[in-house]
């Protein structure tokens, strides 16, 4: 359900590798994928994997979350 990389290890391709493997398994099942990103800087990574921003979730003064989906493949 959650994907994250220790900040000390970011930038080494670990997140990309984890996401690629997870999506490979999702694609085998021909399922739609959805996620919410709390960090706008992560949106381009998800877009490279075929996700599209479908909405912005705002609550009070906290930063927005970005809802994203990826079609079944």
One Martini backbone bead per residue (centre of mass of N, CA, C, O) as a GRO file, in nm:
protein
   73
    1UNK     BB    1   0.053   0.065  -0.016
    2UNK     BB    2   0.349   0.161   0.033
    3UNK     BB    3   0.598   0.405  -0.079
    4UNK     BB    4   0.949   0.425   0.016
    5UNK     BB    5   1.244   0.632   0.081
    6UNK     BB    6   1.513   0.696   0.222
    7UNK     BB    7   1.652   1.000   0.213
    8UNK     BB    8   1.954   0.885   0.202
    9UNK     BB    9   1.860   0.703  -0.077
   10UNK     BB   10   1.789   0.906  -0.263
   11UNK     BB   11   1.872   0.896  -0.615
   12UNK     BB   12   1.925   0.556  -0.677
   13UNK     BB   13   1.645   0.401  -0.792
   14UNK     BB   14   1.456   0.259  -0.584
   15UNK     BB   15   1.173   0.372  -0.646
   16UNK     BB   16   1.168   0.288  -0.942
   17UNK     BB   17   1.201  -0.017  -0.892
   18UNK     BB   18   0.953  -0.058  -0.714
   19UNK     BB   19   0.743   0.052  -0.913
   20UNK     BB   20   0.802  -0.131  -1.154
   21UNK     BB   21   0.736  -0.400  -1.013
   22UNK     BB   22   0.451  -0.337  -0.923
   23UNK     BB   23   0.339  -0.270  -1.212
   24UNK     BB   24   0.395  -0.543  -1.336
   25UNK     BB   25   0.190  -0.692  -1.157
   26UNK     BB   26  -0.056  -0.522  -1.231
   27UNK     BB   27  -0.045  -0.579  -1.540
   28UNK     BB   28  -0.097  -0.886  -1.522
   29UNK     BB   29  -0.401  -0.803  -1.402
   30UNK     BB   30  -0.531  -0.553  -1.539
   31UNK     BB   31  -0.502  -0.294  -1.352
   32UNK     BB   32  -0.581  -0.028  -1.181
   33UNK     BB   33  -0.415   0.268  -1.072
   34UNK     BB   34  -0.363   0.434  -0.748
   35UNK     BB   35  -0.279   0.764  -0.605
   36UNK     BB   36  -0.116   0.964  -0.346
   37UNK     BB   37   0.051   1.279  -0.340
   38UNK     BB   38   0.233   1.503  -0.116
   39UNK     BB   39   0.450   1.547  -0.357
   40UNK     BB   40   0.508   1.730  -0.636
   41UNK     BB   41   0.796   1.611  -0.707
   42UNK     BB   42   0.667   1.311  -0.777
   43UNK     BB   43   0.487   1.338  -1.030
   44UNK     BB   44   0.690   1.285  -1.267
   45UNK     BB   45   0.746   0.995  -1.196
   46UNK     BB   46   0.455   0.890  -1.233
   47UNK     BB   47   0.423   0.987  -1.526
   48UNK     BB   48   0.641   0.794  -1.648
   49UNK     BB   49   0.427   0.546  -1.562
   50UNK     BB   50   0.122   0.673  -1.654
   51UNK     BB   51   0.028   0.882  -1.474
   52UNK     BB   52  -0.256   1.090  -1.375
   53UNK     BB   53  -0.391   1.374  -1.286
   54UNK     BB   54  -0.728   1.394  -1.117
   55UNK     BB   55  -0.649   1.560  -0.846
   56UNK     BB   56  -0.712   1.775  -0.561
   57UNK     BB   57  -0.634   1.770  -0.212
   58UNK     BB   58  -0.797   1.971   0.037
   59UNK     BB   59  -0.702   2.071   0.391
   60UNK     BB   60  -0.675   2.349   0.480
   61UNK     BB   61  -0.322   2.423   0.551
   62UNK     BB   62  -0.235   2.192   0.399
   63UNK     BB   63  -0.094   2.035   0.172
   64UNK     BB   64  -0.152   1.898  -0.112
   65UNK     BB   65  -0.301   1.633  -0.282
   66UNK     BB   66  -0.234   1.395  -0.548
   67UNK     BB   67  -0.437   1.251  -0.769
   68UNK     BB   68  -0.380   0.924  -0.928
   69UNK     BB   69  -0.385   0.749  -1.248
   70UNK     BB   70  -0.378   0.414  -1.409
   71UNK     BB   71  -0.421   0.229  -1.657
   72UNK     BB   72  -0.480  -0.054  -1.781
   73UNK     BB   73  -0.241  -0.324  -1.927
   0.00000   0.00000   0.00000
